[in-house]
Amino acid sequence: MSVIEAALSAIANGYSVVPIGTVKASRQGEGKEPLGTWKQYQTTPPTEAEVRQWLEQHPERGYAVCGGPGQIE
C-alpha cells in the first residue's frame, strides 16, 4: 500500500491525517513534526483533494493520524 493509499484509507475509516516529515526521517525517529497547522484536523478530517494536493506538493512526506476528542478510542 502506498503512502497516499494509506492516508486515504485512514480518512475513509473515520480518522484524520496530517502530513509529517519525510518518510525516511520518520523511520529514523526524526521528522515527525506536522507540515503546517494541524489543530483543525483534530475534529475535521482533510478532504481527499487536500491529501492529494499535499502529496503532489510534498511527495517525500509521510502521514500521521491526528488525534483529538473523538478521534482515537
N, CA and C atoms as an extended XYZ file, in Angstrom:
219
Properties=species:S:1:pos:R:3:atomname:S:1:resname:S:1:resid:I:1 pbc="F F F"
N         0.851       -1.177        0.000 N   MET     1
C         0.000        0.000        0.000 CA  MET     1
C         0.896        1.239        0.000 C   MET     1
N         0.581        2.181       -0.855 N   SER     2
C         1.364        3.412       -0.932 CA  SER     2
C         0.989        4.356        0.210 C   SER     2
N         1.780        5.390        0.393 N   VAL     3
C         1.513        6.374        1.436 CA  VAL     3
C         0.155        7.032        1.196 C   VAL     3
N        -0.119        7.416       -0.042 N   ILE     4
C        -1.391        8.068       -0.342 CA  ILE     4
C        -2.564        7.121       -0.127 C   ILE     4
N        -2.405        5.863       -0.505 N   GLU     5
C        -3.470        4.882       -0.283 CA  GLU     5
C        -3.742        4.707        1.213 C   GLU     5
N        -2.691        4.665        1.995 N   ALA     6
C        -2.848        4.510        3.450 CA  ALA     6
C        -3.535        5.734        4.052 C   ALA     6
N        -3.140        6.917        3.621 N   ALA     7
C        -3.748        8.146        4.137 CA  ALA     7
C        -5.232        8.206        3.778 C   ALA     7
N        -5.563        7.887        2.528 N   LEU     8
C        -6.961        7.913        2.100 CA  LEU     8
C        -7.774        6.820        2.781 C   LEU     8
N        -7.165        5.677        3.036 N   SER     9
C        -7.845        4.595        3.752 CA  SER     9
C        -8.165        5.031        5.181 C   SER     9
N        -7.224        5.709        5.823 N   ALA    10
C        -7.457        6.193        7.187 CA  ALA    10
C        -8.636        7.159        7.213 C   ALA    10
N        -8.694        8.066        6.248 N   ILE    11
C        -9.799        9.025        6.179 CA  ILE    11
C       -11.118        8.291        5.946 C   ILE    11
N       -11.103        7.323        5.046 N   ALA    12
C       -12.317        6.554        4.748 CA  ALA    12
C       -12.819        5.790        5.967 C   ALA    12
N       -11.912        5.485        6.896 N   ASN    13
C       -12.285        4.753        8.105 CA  ASN    13
C       -12.530        5.673        9.302 C   ASN    13
N       -12.675        6.963        9.030 N   GLY    14
C       -13.048        7.902       10.081 CA  GLY    14
C       -11.920        8.577       10.824 C   GLY    14
N       -10.690        8.394       10.381 N   TYR    15
C        -9.551        9.040       11.027 CA  TYR    15
C        -9.147       10.285       10.261 C   TYR    15
N        -8.440       11.157       10.923 N   SER    16
C        -7.913       12.349       10.303 CA  SER    16
C        -6.403       12.189       10.195 C   SER    16
N        -5.824       12.650        9.102 N   VAL    17
C        -4.381       12.540        8.908 CA  VAL    17
C        -3.795       13.905        8.592 C   VAL    17
N        -2.506       14.049        8.878 N   VAL    18
C        -1.763       15.253        8.528 CA  VAL    18
C        -0.415       14.833        7.971 C   VAL    18
N         0.140       15.620        7.051 N   PRO    19
C         1.468       15.297        6.547 CA  PRO    19
C         2.525       15.603        7.609 C   PRO    19
N         3.544       14.763        7.669 N   ILE    20
C         4.644       14.954        8.626 CA  ILE    20
C         5.958       14.971        7.864 C   ILE    20
N         7.068       14.925        8.587 N   GLY    21
C         8.388       14.903        7.983 CA  GLY    21
C         8.522       13.783        6.971 C   GLY    21
N         9.641       13.730        6.317 N   THR    22
C         9.849       12.730        5.282 CA  THR    22
C         9.711       11.319        5.822 C   THR    22
N         9.316       10.412        4.969 N   VAL    23
C         9.161        9.012        5.364 CA  VAL    23
C        10.486        8.483        5.900 C   VAL    23
N        11.591        8.795        5.228 N   LYS    24
C        12.908        8.327        5.666 CA  LYS    24
C        13.228        8.849        7.065 C   LYS    24
N        13.001       10.131        7.312 N   ALA    25
C        13.277       10.705        8.627 CA  ALA    25
C        12.379       10.079        9.690 C   ALA    25
N        11.111        9.838        9.360 N   SER    26
C        10.188        9.241       10.320 CA  SER    26
C        10.631        7.843       10.716 C   SER    26
N        11.139        7.076        9.765 N   ARG    27
C        11.618        5.727       10.059 CA  ARG    27
C        12.839        5.756       10.963 C   ARG    27
N        13.551        6.886       10.970 N   GLN    28
C        14.723        7.036       11.821 CA  GLN    28
C        14.365        7.705       13.146 C   GLN    28
N        13.059        7.922       13.381 N   GLY    29
C        12.615        8.542       14.623 CA  GLY    29
C        12.718       10.050       14.619 C   GLY    29
N        12.920       10.644       13.461 N   GLU    30
C        13.015       12.093       13.341 CA  GLU    30
C        11.955       12.577       12.367 C   GLU    30
N        11.750       13.871       12.342 N   GLY    31
C        10.889       14.459       11.334 CA  GLY    31
C         9.412       14.155       11.478 C   GLY    31
N         8.963       13.953       12.704 N   LYS    32
C         7.554       13.626       12.894 CA  LYS    32
C         6.699       14.869       13.117 C   LYS    32
N         7.287       16.039       12.975 N   GLU    33
C         6.534       17.264       13.135 CA  GLU    33
C         5.575       17.419       11.968 C   GLU    33
N         4.357       17.895       12.233 N   PRO    34
C         3.418       18.097       11.125 CA  PRO    34
C         3.897       19.200       10.194 C   PRO    34
N         3.533       19.078        8.955 N   LEU    35
C         3.844       20.080        7.953 CA  LEU    35
C         2.722       21.106        7.978 C   LEU    35
N         2.961       22.248        8.584 N   GLY    36
C         1.924       23.274        8.682 CA  GLY    36
C         1.041       23.089        9.896 C   GLY    36
N        -0.088       23.784        9.884 N   THR    37
C        -1.002       23.720       11.020 CA  THR    37
C        -1.801       22.424       10.980 C   THR    37
N        -2.201       21.942       12.142 N   TRP    38
C        -2.904       20.666       12.196 CA  TRP    38
C        -4.098       20.669       13.143 C   TRP    38
N        -4.213       21.671       14.007 N   LYS    39
C        -5.274       21.671       15.027 CA  LYS    39
C        -6.660       21.466       14.419 C   LYS    39
N        -6.924       22.082       13.273 N   GLN    40
C        -8.251       21.954       12.656 CA  GLN    40
C        -8.573       20.508       12.313 C   GLN    40
N        -7.543       19.695       12.081 N   TYR    41
C        -7.760       18.309       11.686 CA  TYR    41
C        -8.008       17.380       12.867 C   TYR    41
N        -7.980       17.927       14.091 N   GLN    42
C        -8.348       17.116       15.245 CA  GLN    42
C        -9.835       16.800       15.229 C   GLN    42
N       -10.622       17.694       14.668 N   THR    43
C       -12.068       17.495       14.663 CA  THR    43
C       -12.649       17.313       13.269 C   THR    43
N       -11.942       17.769       12.248 N   THR    44
C       -12.439       17.672       10.874 CA  THR    44
C       -11.357       17.079        9.991 C   THR    44
N       -11.576       15.900        9.432 N   PRO    45
C       -10.548       15.308        8.589 CA  PRO    45
C       -10.359       16.099        7.290 C   PRO    45
N        -9.161       16.044        6.729 N   PRO    46
C        -8.945       16.699        5.446 CA  PRO    46
C        -9.740       15.981        4.362 C   PRO    46
N       -10.011       16.685        3.297 N   THR    47
C       -10.695       16.059        2.172 CA  THR    47
C        -9.695       15.239        1.367 C   THR    47
N       -10.213       14.359        0.529 N   GLU    48
C        -9.336       13.591       -0.356 CA  GLU    48
C        -8.528       14.538       -1.235 C   GLU    48
N        -9.155       15.606       -1.699 N   ALA    49
C        -8.451       16.584       -2.545 CA  ALA    49
C        -7.288       17.228       -1.792 C   ALA    49
N        -7.475       17.551       -0.500 N   GLU    50
C        -6.395       18.141        0.293 CA  GLU    50
C        -5.227       17.165        0.420 C   GLU    50
N        -5.543       15.905        0.722 N   VAL    51
C        -4.490       14.901        0.884 CA  VAL    51
C        -3.726       14.723       -0.431 C   VAL    51
N        -4.446       14.649       -1.528 N   ARG    52
C        -3.787       14.510       -2.837 CA  ARG    52
C        -2.917       15.730       -3.148 C   ARG    52
N        -3.387       16.925       -2.791 N   GLN    53
C        -2.603       18.137       -3.014 CA  GLN    53
C        -1.323       18.109       -2.178 C   GLN    53
N        -1.443       17.686       -0.901 N   TRP    54
C        -0.254       17.579       -0.053 CA  TRP    54
C         0.773       16.653       -0.692 C   TRP    54
N         0.286       15.514       -1.205 N   LEU    55
C         1.205       14.546       -1.799 CA  LEU    55
C         1.854       15.103       -3.063 C   LEU    55
N         1.095       15.809       -3.866 N   GLU    56
C         1.660       16.400       -5.077 CA  GLU    56
C         2.721       17.437       -4.738 C   GLU    56
N         2.470       18.237       -3.698 N   GLN    57
C         3.412       19.282       -3.306 CA  GLN    57
C         4.616       18.736       -2.549 C   GLN    57
N         4.426       17.647       -1.813 N   HIS    58
C         5.485       17.092       -0.962 CA  HIS    58
C         5.464       15.567       -1.032 C   HIS    58
N         5.840       14.979       -2.162 N   PRO    59
C         5.756       13.523       -2.309 CA  PRO    59
C         6.668       12.748       -1.357 C   PRO    59
N         7.640       13.415       -0.764 N   GLU    60
C         8.564       12.740        0.152 CA  GLU    60
C         8.008       12.629        1.569 C   GLU    60
N         6.864       13.227        1.833 N   ARG    61
C         6.304       13.253        3.181 CA  ARG    61
C         5.564       11.979        3.549 C   ARG    61
N         5.502       11.734        4.838 N   GLY    62
C         4.674       10.670        5.376 CA  GLY    62
C         3.414       11.298        5.958 C   GLY    62
N         2.563       10.489        6.569 N   TYR    63
C         1.335       10.982        7.175 CA  TYR    63
C         1.204       10.409        8.565 C   TYR    63
N         0.544       11.165        9.436 N   ALA    64
C         0.269       10.698       10.792 CA  ALA    64
C        -1.208       10.854       11.076 C   ALA    64
N        -1.734        9.975       11.911 N   VAL    65
C        -3.114       10.119       12.365 CA  VAL    65
C        -3.146       11.251       13.371 C   VAL    65
N        -4.088       12.139       13.199 N   CYS    66
C        -4.225       13.310       14.066 CA  CYS    66
C        -5.231       12.998       15.149 C   CYS    66
N        -4.774       12.836       16.359 N   GLY    67
C        -5.666       12.517       17.461 CA  GLY    67
C        -6.340       13.749       18.029 C   GLY    67
N        -7.391       13.530       18.711 N   GLY    68
C        -8.130       14.610       19.353 CA  GLY    68
C        -9.413       14.038       19.898 C   GLY    68
N       -10.239       14.866       20.464 N   PRO    69
C       -11.510       14.382       21.027 CA  PRO    69
C       -12.306       13.587       20.002 C   PRO    69
N       -12.620       12.350       20.326 N   GLY    70
C       -13.426       11.524       19.454 CA  GLY    70
C       -12.685       10.875       18.303 C   GLY    70
N       -11.391       11.101       18.174 N   GLN    71
C       -10.639       10.555       17.047 CA  GLN    71
C       -10.187        9.117       17.273 C   GLN    71
N        -9.507        8.879       18.372 N   ILE    72
C        -8.953        7.541       18.622 CA  ILE    72
C        -9.494        7.024       19.944 C   ILE    72
N       -10.079        5.864       19.908 N   GLU    73
C       -10.599        5.282       21.146 CA  GLU    73
C        -9.851        4.025       21.482 C   GLU    73
